[in-house]
């Protein structure tokens, strides 16, 4: 399971997402950046910043 916590990029933001596929986490994160943080243009540097903060999430057993 992959996870992105927006607060790791935008201090104070509590939004997070998880999905089995990194591509879906990235899609959701980009959508969130547009809708919540007003990013109208998502540059490659933003994509790289998001991707570098996607982590593996382990479910509690």
PDB file of N, H, CA, C and O in Angstrom:
ATOM      1  N   UNK A   1       0.850  -1.175   0.000  1.00  0.00           N
ATOM      2  CA  UNK A   1       0.000   0.000   0.000  1.00  0.00           C
ATOM      3  C   UNK A   1       0.895   1.238   0.000  1.00  0.00           C
ATOM      4  O   UNK A   1       1.820   1.336   0.806  1.00  0.00           O
ATOM      5  N   UNK A   2       0.626   2.169  -0.889  1.00  0.00           N
ATOM      6  H   UNK A   2      -0.125   2.090  -1.544  1.00  0.00           H
ATOM      7  CA  UNK A   2       1.369   3.425  -0.971  1.00  0.00           C
ATOM      8  C   UNK A   2       0.560   4.527  -0.289  1.00  0.00           C
ATOM      9  O   UNK A   2      -0.670   4.485  -0.263  1.00  0.00           O
ATOM     10  N   UNK A   3       1.268   5.509   0.261  1.00  0.00           N
ATOM     11  H   UNK A   3       2.267   5.543   0.240  1.00  0.00           H
ATOM     12  CA  UNK A   3       0.604   6.585   0.995  1.00  0.00           C
ATOM     13  C   UNK A   3       1.291   7.918   0.701  1.00  0.00           C
ATOM     14  O   UNK A   3       2.512   7.990   0.561  1.00  0.00           O
ATOM     15  N   UNK A   4       0.477   8.967   0.610  1.00  0.00           N
ATOM     16  H   UNK A   4      -0.515   8.908   0.724  1.00  0.00           H
ATOM     17  CA  UNK A   4       0.997  10.329   0.510  1.00  0.00           C
ATOM     18  C   UNK A   4       0.293  11.172   1.556  1.00  0.00           C
ATOM     19  O   UNK A   4      -0.936  11.183   1.634  1.00  0.00           O
ATOM     20  N   UNK A   5       1.079  11.881   2.361  1.00  0.00           N
ATOM     21  H   UNK A   5       2.077  11.872   2.298  1.00  0.00           H
ATOM     22  CA  UNK A   5       0.541  12.815   3.348  1.00  0.00           C
ATOM     23  C   UNK A   5       0.901  14.214   2.886  1.00  0.00           C
ATOM     24  O   UNK A   5       2.078  14.572   2.828  1.00  0.00           O
ATOM     25  N   UNK A   6      -0.102  15.000   2.560  1.00  0.00           N
ATOM     26  H   UNK A   6      -1.058  14.709   2.607  1.00  0.00           H
ATOM     27  CA  UNK A   6       0.135  16.323   2.000  1.00  0.00           C
ATOM     28  C   UNK A   6       0.937  17.213   2.945  1.00  0.00           C
ATOM     29  O   UNK A   6       1.710  18.056   2.489  1.00  0.00           O
ATOM     30  N   UNK A   7       0.766  17.041   4.232  1.00  0.00           N
ATOM     31  H   UNK A   7       0.138  16.357   4.602  1.00  0.00           H
ATOM     32  CA  UNK A   7       1.496  17.855   5.199  1.00  0.00           C
ATOM     33  C   UNK A   7       3.006  17.738   5.084  1.00  0.00           C
ATOM     34  O   UNK A   7       3.736  18.602   5.570  1.00  0.00           O
ATOM     35  N   UNK A   8       3.480  16.675   4.445  1.00  0.00           N
ATOM     36  H   UNK A   8       2.887  15.973   4.050  1.00  0.00           H
ATOM     37  CA  UNK A   8       4.923  16.539   4.227  1.00  0.00           C
ATOM     38  C   UNK A   8       5.413  17.498   3.144  1.00  0.00           C
ATOM     39  O   UNK A   8       6.612  17.745   3.020  1.00  0.00           O
ATOM     40  N   UNK A   9       4.478  18.033   2.364  1.00  0.00           N
ATOM     41  H   UNK A   9       3.503  17.832   2.465  1.00  0.00           H
ATOM     42  CA  UNK A   9       4.801  18.992   1.306  1.00  0.00           C
ATOM     43  C   UNK A   9       4.236  20.375   1.612  1.00  0.00           C
ATOM     44  O   UNK A   9       4.893  21.389   1.376  1.00  0.00           O
ATOM     45  N   UNK A  10       3.017  20.406   2.137  1.00  0.00           N
ATOM     46  H   UNK A  10       2.484  19.582   2.328  1.00  0.00           H
ATOM     47  CA  UNK A  10       2.344  21.663   2.487  1.00  0.00           C
ATOM     48  C   UNK A  10       2.117  21.650   4.000  1.00  0.00           C
ATOM     49  O   UNK A  10       1.153  21.045   4.470  1.00  0.00           O
ATOM     50  N   UNK A  11       2.983  22.305   4.764  1.00  0.00           N
ATOM     51  H   UNK A  11       3.765  22.797   4.382  1.00  0.00           H
ATOM     52  CA  UNK A  11       2.864  22.283   6.222  1.00  0.00           C
ATOM     53  C   UNK A  11       1.458  22.670   6.695  1.00  0.00           C
ATOM     54  O   UNK A  11       0.876  23.656   6.240  1.00  0.00           O
ATOM     55  N   UNK A  12       0.939  21.867   7.615  1.00  0.00           N
ATOM     56  H   UNK A  12       1.411  21.067   7.985  1.00  0.00           H
ATOM     57  CA  UNK A  12      -0.369  22.141   8.190  1.00  0.00           C
ATOM     58  C   UNK A  12      -1.524  21.433   7.504  1.00  0.00           C
ATOM     59  O   UNK A  12      -2.616  21.353   8.067  1.00  0.00           O
ATOM     60  N   UNK A  13      -1.308  20.915   6.298  1.00  0.00           N
ATOM     61  H   UNK A  13      -0.422  20.979   5.841  1.00  0.00           H
ATOM     62  CA  UNK A  13      -2.385  20.213   5.595  1.00  0.00           C
ATOM     63  C   UNK A  13      -2.497  18.800   6.158  1.00  0.00           C
ATOM     64  O   UNK A  13      -1.497  18.089   6.258  1.00  0.00           O
ATOM     65  N   UNK A  14      -3.699  18.396   6.521  1.00  0.00           N
ATOM     66  H   UNK A  14      -4.511  18.974   6.439  1.00  0.00           H
ATOM     67  CA  UNK A  14      -3.931  17.088   7.129  1.00  0.00           C
ATOM     68  C   UNK A  14      -4.360  16.017   6.128  1.00  0.00           C
ATOM     69  O   UNK A  14      -4.529  14.856   6.503  1.00  0.00           O
ATOM     70  N   UNK A  15      -4.539  16.392   4.857  1.00  0.00           N
ATOM     71  H   UNK A  15      -4.402  17.334   4.552  1.00  0.00           H
ATOM     72  CA  UNK A  15      -5.030  15.459   3.842  1.00  0.00           C
ATOM     73  C   UNK A  15      -4.019  14.356   3.575  1.00  0.00           C
ATOM     74  O   UNK A  15      -2.810  14.586   3.551  1.00  0.00           O
ATOM     75  N   UNK A  16      -4.546  13.148   3.375  1.00  0.00           N
ATOM     76  H   UNK A  16      -5.528  12.961   3.395  1.00  0.00           H
ATOM     77  CA  UNK A  16      -3.694  12.023   3.007  1.00  0.00           C
ATOM     78  C   UNK A  16      -4.481  11.051   2.149  1.00  0.00           C
ATOM     79  O   UNK A  16      -5.712  11.049   2.162  1.00  0.00           O
ATOM     80  N   UNK A  17      -3.768  10.230   1.408  1.00  0.00           N
ATOM     81  H   UNK A  17      -2.768  10.232   1.397  1.00  0.00           H
ATOM     82  CA  UNK A  17      -4.412   9.219   0.583  1.00  0.00           C
ATOM     83  C   UNK A  17      -3.559   7.966   0.560  1.00  0.00           C
ATOM     84  O   UNK A  17      -2.338   8.024   0.704  1.00  0.00           O
ATOM     85  N   UNK A  18      -4.224   6.825   0.377  1.00  0.00           N
ATOM     86  H   UNK A  18      -5.216   6.778   0.260  1.00  0.00           H
ATOM     87  CA  UNK A  18      -3.549   5.530   0.275  1.00  0.00           C
ATOM     88  C   UNK A  18      -4.173   4.742  -0.865  1.00  0.00           C
ATOM     89  O   UNK A  18      -5.376   4.824  -1.117  1.00  0.00           O
ATOM     90  N   UNK A  19      -3.342   3.989  -1.539  1.00  0.00           N
ATOM     91  H   UNK A  19      -2.366   3.922  -1.334  1.00  0.00           H
ATOM     92  CA  UNK A  19      -3.825   3.092  -2.591  1.00  0.00           C
ATOM     93  C   UNK A  19      -2.742   2.064  -2.865  1.00  0.00           C
ATOM     94  O   UNK A  19      -1.569   2.293  -2.572  1.00  0.00           O
ATOM     95  N   UNK A  20      -3.133   0.949  -3.419  1.00  0.00           N
ATOM     96  H   UNK A  20      -4.086   0.762  -3.657  1.00  0.00           H
ATOM     97  CA  UNK A  20      -2.167  -0.102  -3.738  1.00  0.00           C
ATOM     98  C   UNK A  20      -1.183   0.338  -4.814  1.00  0.00           C
ATOM     99  O   UNK A  20      -0.029  -0.092  -4.816  1.00  0.00           O
ATOM    100  N   UNK A  21      -1.637   1.198  -5.733  1.00  0.00           N
ATOM    101  H   UNK A  21      -2.574   1.548  -5.731  1.00  0.00           H
ATOM    102  CA  UNK A  21      -0.792   1.611  -6.850  1.00  0.00           C
ATOM    103  C   UNK A  21      -0.311   3.051  -6.687  1.00  0.00           C
ATOM    104  O   UNK A  21      -1.094   3.952  -6.386  1.00  0.00           O
ATOM    105  N   UNK A  22       0.983   3.249  -6.890  1.00  0.00           N
ATOM    106  H   UNK A  22       1.619   2.518  -7.134  1.00  0.00           H
ATOM    107  CA  UNK A  22       1.563   4.586  -6.779  1.00  0.00           C
ATOM    108  C   UNK A  22       0.927   5.559  -7.770  1.00  0.00           C
ATOM    109  O   UNK A  22       0.734   6.732  -7.451  1.00  0.00           O
ATOM    110  N   UNK A  23       0.601   5.077  -8.966  1.00  0.00           N
ATOM    111  H   UNK A  23       0.758   4.124  -9.225  1.00  0.00           H
ATOM    112  CA  UNK A  23       0.005   5.952  -9.980  1.00  0.00           C
ATOM    113  C   UNK A  23      -1.306   6.560  -9.490  1.00  0.00           C
ATOM    114  O   UNK A  23      -1.580   7.731  -9.756  1.00  0.00           O
ATOM    115  N   UNK A  24      -2.111   5.787  -8.784  1.00  0.00           N
ATOM    116  H   UNK A  24      -1.888   4.836  -8.568  1.00  0.00           H
ATOM    117  CA  UNK A  24      -3.380   6.302  -8.264  1.00  0.00           C
ATOM    118  C   UNK A  24      -3.140   7.290  -7.126  1.00  0.00           C
ATOM    119  O   UNK A  24      -3.850   8.290  -7.017  1.00  0.00           O
ATOM    120  N   UNK A  25      -2.157   7.024  -6.287  1.00  0.00           N
ATOM    121  H   UNK A  25      -1.580   6.212  -6.376  1.00  0.00           H
ATOM    122  CA  UNK A  25      -1.800   7.974  -5.227  1.00  0.00           C
ATOM    123  C   UNK A  25      -1.376   9.295  -5.859  1.00  0.00           C
ATOM    124  O   UNK A  25      -1.783  10.363  -5.401  1.00  0.00           O
ATOM    125  N   UNK A  26      -0.566   9.225  -6.900  1.00  0.00           N
ATOM    126  H   UNK A  26      -0.236   8.357  -7.272  1.00  0.00           H
ATOM    127  CA  UNK A  26      -0.107  10.430  -7.595  1.00  0.00           C
ATOM    128  C   UNK A  26      -1.283  11.193  -8.200  1.00  0.00           C
ATOM    129  O   UNK A  26      -1.362  12.415  -8.078  1.00  0.00           O
ATOM    130  N   UNK A  27      -2.194  10.473  -8.852  1.00  0.00           N
ATOM    131  H   UNK A  27      -2.129   9.480  -8.952  1.00  0.00           H
ATOM    132  CA  UNK A  27      -3.360  11.118  -9.468  1.00  0.00           C
ATOM    133  C   UNK A  27      -4.179  11.856  -8.416  1.00  0.00           C
ATOM    134  O   UNK A  27      -4.569  13.006  -8.618  1.00  0.00           O
ATOM    135  N   UNK A  28      -4.438  11.193  -7.301  1.00  0.00           N
ATOM    136  H   UNK A  28      -4.122  10.259  -7.137  1.00  0.00           H
ATOM    137  CA  UNK A  28      -5.218  11.809  -6.225  1.00  0.00           C
ATOM    138  C   UNK A  28      -4.500  13.019  -5.638  1.00  0.00           C
ATOM    139  O   UNK A  28      -5.124  14.038  -5.344  1.00  0.00           O
ATOM    140  N   UNK A  29      -3.182  12.901  -5.469  1.00  0.00           N
ATOM    141  H   UNK A  29      -2.675  12.074  -5.708  1.00  0.00           H
ATOM    142  CA  UNK A  29      -2.408  13.997  -4.887  1.00  0.00           C
ATOM    143  C   UNK A  29      -2.418  15.221  -5.798  1.00  0.00           C
ATOM    144  O   UNK A  29      -2.570  16.347  -5.324  1.00  0.00           O
ATOM    145  N   UNK A  30      -2.257  15.005  -7.096  1.00  0.00           N
ATOM    146  H   UNK A  30      -2.133  14.091  -7.480  1.00  0.00           H
ATOM    147  CA  UNK A  30      -2.288  16.123  -8.045  1.00  0.00           C
ATOM    148  C   UNK A  30      -3.665  16.776  -8.039  1.00  0.00           C
ATOM    149  O   UNK A  30      -3.772  18.003  -8.048  1.00  0.00           O
ATOM    150  N   UNK A  31      -4.712  15.969  -8.024  1.00  0.00           N
ATOM    151  H   UNK A  31      -4.626  14.973  -8.016  1.00  0.00           H
ATOM    152  CA  UNK A  31      -6.076  16.506  -7.960  1.00  0.00           C
ATOM    153  C   UNK A  31      -6.259  17.343  -6.692  1.00  0.00           C
ATOM    154  O   UNK A  31      -6.842  18.426  -6.739  1.00  0.00           O
ATOM    155  N   UNK A  32      -5.765  16.842  -5.570  1.00  0.00           N
ATOM    156  H   UNK A  32      -5.292  15.962  -5.532  1.00  0.00           H
ATOM    157  CA  UNK A  32      -5.853  17.568  -4.298  1.00  0.00           C
ATOM    158  C   UNK A  32      -5.113  18.902  -4.378  1.00  0.00           C
ATOM    159  O   UNK A  32      -5.623  19.924  -3.920  1.00  0.00           O
ATOM    160  N   UNK A  33      -3.920  18.895  -4.953  1.00  0.00           N
ATOM    161  H   UNK A  33      -3.505  18.064  -5.325  1.00  0.00           H
ATOM    162  CA  UNK A  33      -3.139  20.133  -5.073  1.00  0.00           C
ATOM    163  C   UNK A  33      -3.903  21.172  -5.885  1.00  0.00           C
ATOM    164  O   UNK A  33      -3.874  22.359  -5.560  1.00  0.00           O
ATOM    165  N   UNK A  34      -4.580  20.735  -6.930  1.00  0.00           N
ATOM    166  H   UNK A  34      -4.603  19.771  -7.194  1.00  0.00           H
ATOM    167  CA  UNK A  34      -5.365  21.660  -7.762  1.00  0.00           C
ATOM    168  C   UNK A  34      -6.576  22.198  -7.000  1.00  0.00           C
ATOM    169  O   UNK A  34      -6.803  23.407  -6.943  1.00  0.00           O
ATOM    170  N   UNK A  35      -7.346  21.283  -6.419  1.00  0.00           N
ATOM    171  H   UNK A  35      -7.162  20.301  -6.466  1.00  0.00           H
ATOM    172  CA  UNK A  35      -8.623  21.661  -5.811  1.00  0.00           C
ATOM    173  C   UNK A  35      -8.465  22.382  -4.474  1.00  0.00           C
ATOM    174  O   UNK A  35      -9.198  23.331  -4.196  1.00  0.00           O
ATOM    175  N   UNK A  36      -7.536  21.949  -3.658  1.00  0.00           N
ATOM    176  H   UNK A  36      -6.941  21.178  -3.884  1.00  0.00           H
ATOM    177  CA  UNK A  36      -7.418  22.485  -2.304  1.00  0.00           C
ATOM    178  C   UNK A  36      -6.402  23.610  -2.188  1.00  0.00           C
ATOM    179  O   UNK A  36      -6.621  24.587  -1.472  1.00  0.00           O
ATOM    180  N   UNK A  37      -5.298  23.465  -2.891  1.00  0.00           N
ATOM    181  H   UNK A  37      -5.120  22.671  -3.473  1.00  0.00           H
ATOM    182  CA  UNK A  37      -4.211  24.434  -2.741  1.00  0.00           C
ATOM    183  C   UNK A  37      -4.095  25.395  -3.921  1.00  0.00           C
ATOM    184  O   UNK A  37      -3.172  26.207  -3.972  1.00  0.00           O
ATOM    185  N   UNK A  38      -5.031  25.306  -4.871  1.00  0.00           N
ATOM    186  H   UNK A  38      -5.782  24.647  -4.829  1.00  0.00           H
ATOM    187  CA  UNK A  38      -5.087  26.277  -5.957  1.00  0.00           C
ATOM    188  C   UNK A  38      -3.968  26.192  -6.977  1.00  0.00           C
ATOM    189  O   UNK A  38      -3.714  27.157  -7.698  1.00  0.00           O
ATOM    190  N   UNK A  39      -3.300  25.056  -7.046  1.00  0.00           N
ATOM    191  H   UNK A  39      -3.507  24.273  -6.460  1.00  0.00           H
ATOM    192  CA  UNK A  39      -2.231  24.881  -8.040  1.00  0.00           C
ATOM    193  C   UNK A  39      -2.878  24.666  -9.409  1.00  0.00           C
ATOM    194  O   UNK A  39      -3.453  23.608  -9.666  1.00  0.00           O
ATOM    195  N   UNK A  40      -2.787  25.652 -10.274  1.00  0.00           N
ATOM    196  H   UNK A  40      -2.320  26.512 -10.065  1.00  0.00           H
ATOM    197  CA  UNK A  40      -3.412  25.532 -11.593  1.00  0.00           C
ATOM    198  C   UNK A  40      -2.503  24.838 -12.596  1.00  0.00           C
ATOM    199  O   UNK A  40      -2.981  24.198 -13.533  1.00  0.00           O
ATOM    200  N   UNK A  41      -1.200  24.962 -12.402  1.00  0.00           N
ATOM    201  H   UNK A  41      -0.812  25.482 -11.641  1.00  0.00           H
ATOM    202  CA  UNK A  41      -0.228  24.295 -13.268  1.00  0.00           C
ATOM    203  C   UNK A  41       0.614  23.374 -12.396  1.00  0.00           C
ATOM    204  O   UNK A  41       1.255  23.816 -11.443  1.00  0.00           O
ATOM    205  N   UNK A  42       0.603  22.104 -12.732  1.00  0.00           N
ATOM    206  H   UNK A  42       0.082  21.745 -13.506  1.00  0.00           H
ATOM    207  CA  UNK A  42       1.399  21.132 -11.984  1.00  0.00           C
ATOM    208  C   UNK A  42       2.663  20.856 -12.799  1.00  0.00           C
ATOM    209  O   UNK A  42       2.637  20.124 -13.789  1.00  0.00           O
ATOM    210  N   UNK A  43       3.742  21.445 -12.368  1.00  0.00           N
ATOM    211  H   UNK A  43       3.763  22.039 -11.564  1.00  0.00           H
ATOM    212  CA  UNK A  43       5.024  21.289 -13.076  1.00  0.00           C
ATOM    213  C   UNK A  43       5.706  19.983 -12.682  1.00  0.00           C
ATOM    214  O   UNK A  43       5.369  19.366 -11.672  1.00  0.00           O
ATOM    215  N   UNK A  44       6.668  19.582 -13.498  1.00  0.00           N
ATOM    216  H   UNK A  44       6.942  20.084 -14.319  1.00  0.00           H
ATOM    217  CA  UNK A  44       7.409  18.349 -13.234  1.00  0.00           C
ATOM    218  C   UNK A  44       8.072  18.385 -11.856  1.00  0.00           C
ATOM    219  O   UNK A  44       8.174  17.355 -11.190  1.00  0.00           O
ATOM    220  N   UNK A  45       8.517  19.556 -11.432  1.00  0.00           N
ATOM    221  H   UNK A  45       8.434  20.392 -11.974  1.00  0.00           H
ATOM    222  CA  UNK A  45       9.141  19.657 -10.107  1.00  0.00           C
ATOM    223  C   UNK A  45       8.143  19.335  -8.996  1.00  0.00           C
ATOM    224  O   UNK A  45       8.513  18.750  -7.979  1.00  0.00           O
ATOM    225  N   UNK A  46       6.871  19.718  -9.190  1.00  0.00           N
ATOM    226  H   UNK A  46       6.570  20.193 -10.017  1.00  0.00           H
ATOM    227  CA  UNK A  46       5.830  19.390  -8.211  1.00  0.00           C
ATOM    228  C   UNK A  46       5.568  17.887  -8.209  1.00  0.00           C
ATOM    229  O   UNK A  46       5.444  17.274  -7.149  1.00  0.00           O
ATOM    230  N   UNK A  47       5.486  17.299  -9.395  1.00  0.00           N
ATOM    231  H   UNK A  47       5.586  17.797 -10.257  1.00  0.00           H
ATOM    232  CA  UNK A  47       5.277  15.853  -9.496  1.00  0.00           C
ATOM    233  C   UNK A  47       6.418  15.119  -8.791  1.00  0.00           C
ATOM    234  O   UNK A  47       6.178  14.168  -8.047  1.00  0.00           O
ATOM    235  N   UNK A  48       7.642  15.553  -9.019  1.00  0.00           N
ATOM    236  H   UNK A  48       7.836  16.326  -9.623  1.00  0.00           H
ATOM    237  CA  UNK A  48       8.799  14.933  -8.370  1.00  0.00           C
ATOM    238  C   UNK A  48       8.747  15.104  -6.854  1.00  0.00           C
ATOM    239  O   UNK A  48       9.091  14.185  -6.110  1.00  0.00           O
ATOM    240  N   UNK A  49       8.315  16.279  -6.398  1.00  0.00           N
ATOM    241  H   UNK A  49       8.035  17.025  -7.002  1.00  0.00           H
ATOM    242  CA  UNK A  49       8.211  16.531  -4.959  1.00  0.00           C
ATOM    243  C   UNK A  49       7.170  15.613  -4.323  1.00  0.00           C
ATOM    244  O   UNK A  49       7.383  15.085  -3.232  1.00  0.00           O
ATOM    245  N   UNK A  50       6.051  15.429  -5.006  1.00  0.00           N
ATOM    246  H   UNK A  50       5.877  15.859  -5.893  1.00  0.00           H
ATOM    247  CA  UNK A  50       5.014  14.521  -4.500  1.00  0.00           C
ATOM    248  C   UNK A  50       5.548  13.094  -4.497  1.00  0.00           C
ATOM    249  O   UNK A  50       5.469  12.399  -3.484  1.00  0.00           O
ATOM    250  N   UNK A  51       6.089  12.661  -5.623  1.00  0.00           N
ATOM    251  H   UNK A  51       6.153  13.225  -6.446  1.00  0.00           H
ATOM    252  CA  UNK A  51       6.576  11.278  -5.746  1.00  0.00           C
ATOM    253  C   UNK A  51       7.625  10.957  -4.676  1.00  0.00           C
ATOM    254  O   UNK A  51       7.645   9.851  -4.136  1.00  0.00           O
ATOM    255  N   UNK A  52       8.478  11.905  -4.380  1.00  0.00           N
ATOM    256  H   UNK A  52       8.462  12.803  -4.819  1.00  0.00           H
ATOM    257  CA  UNK A  52       9.528  11.651  -3.385  1.00  0.00           C
ATOM    258  C   UNK A  52       8.961  11.494  -1.977  1.00  0.00           C
ATOM    259  O   UNK A  52       9.648  11.008  -1.079  1.00  0.00           O
ATOM    260  N   UNK A  53       7.711  11.904  -1.786  1.00  0.00           N
ATOM    261  H   UNK A  53       7.153  12.299  -2.516  1.00  0.00           H
ATOM    262  CA  UNK A  53       7.074  11.815  -0.469  1.00  0.00           C
ATOM    263  C   UNK A  53       6.056  10.680  -0.375  1.00  0.00           C
ATOM    264  O   UNK A  53       5.416  10.511   0.663  1.00  0.00           O
ATOM    265  N   UNK A  54       5.900   9.908  -1.436  1.00  0.00           N
ATOM    266  H   UNK A  54       6.420  10.045  -2.280  1.00  0.00           H
ATOM    267  CA  UNK A  54       5.035   8.730  -1.395  1.00  0.00           C
ATOM    268  C   UNK A  54       5.803   7.640  -0.657  1.00  0.00           C
ATOM    269  O   UNK A  54       6.937   7.310  -1.003  1.00  0.00           O
ATOM    270  N   UNK A  55       5.162   7.095   0.362  1.00  0.00           N
ATOM    271  H   UNK A  55       4.240   7.363   0.643  1.00  0.00           H
ATOM    272  CA  UNK A  55       5.816   6.089   1.194  1.00  0.00           C
ATOM    273  C   UNK A  55       5.037   4.787   1.177  1.00  0.00           C
ATOM    274  O   UNK A  55       3.884   4.741   0.748  1.00  0.00           O
ATOM    275  N   UNK A  56       5.681   3.735   1.646  1.00  0.00           N
ATOM    276  H   UNK A  56       6.617   3.772   1.994  1.00  0.00           H
ATOM    277  CA  UNK A  56       5.001   2.454   1.828  1.00  0.00           C
ATOM    278  C   UNK A  56       4.259   2.506   3.152  1.00  0.00           C
ATOM    279  O   UNK A  56       4.826   2.887   4.176  1.00  0.00           O
ATOM    280  N   UNK A  57       2.999   2.125   3.127  1.00  0.00           N
ATOM    281  H   UNK A  57       2.539   1.815   2.295  1.00  0.00           H
ATOM    282  CA  UNK A  57       2.172   2.111   4.340  1.00  0.00           C
ATOM    283  C   UNK A  57       1.875   0.665   4.696  1.00  0.00           C
ATOM    284  O   UNK A  57       1.377  -0.106   3.876  1.00  0.00           O
ATOM    285  N   UNK A  58       2.189   0.315   5.929  1.00  0.00           N
ATOM    286  H   UNK A  58       2.594   0.941   6.595  1.00  0.00           H
ATOM    287  CA  UNK A  58       1.894  -1.040   6.392  1.00  0.00           C
ATOM    288  C   UNK A  58       0.642  -1.012   7.247  1.00  0.00           C
ATOM    289  O   UNK A  58       0.535  -0.246   8.204  1.00  0.00           O
ATOM    290  N   UNK A  59      -0.301  -1.865   6.878  1.00  0.00           N
ATOM    291  H   UNK A  59      -0.214  -2.487   6.100  1.00  0.00           H
ATOM    292  CA  UNK A  59      -1.531  -1.995   7.664  1.00  0.00           C
ATOM    293  C   UNK A  59      -1.203  -2.685   8.981  1.00  0.00           C
ATOM    294  O   UNK A  59      -0.345  -3.566   9.031  1.00  0.00           O
ATOM    295  N   UNK A  60      -1.882  -2.285  10.035  1.00  0.00           N
ATOM    296  H   UNK A  60      -2.579  -1.569   9.995  1.00  0.00           H
ATOM    297  CA  UNK A  60      -1.709  -2.961  11.327  1.00  0.00           C
ATOM    298  C   UNK A  60      -2.343  -4.332  11.262  1.00  0.00           C
ATOM    299  O   UNK A  60      -3.458  -4.483  10.762  1.00  0.00           O
ATOM    300  N   UNK A  61      -1.648  -5.320  11.757  1.00  0.00           N
ATOM    301  H   UNK A  61      -0.743  -5.197  12.163  1.00  0.00           H
ATOM    302  CA  UNK A  61      -2.151  -6.703  11.707  1.00  0.00           C
ATOM    303  C   UNK A  61      -3.133  -6.958  12.814  1.00  0.00           C
ATOM    304  O   UNK A  61      -3.659  -8.065  12.930  1.00  0.00           O
TER     305      UNK A  61
END
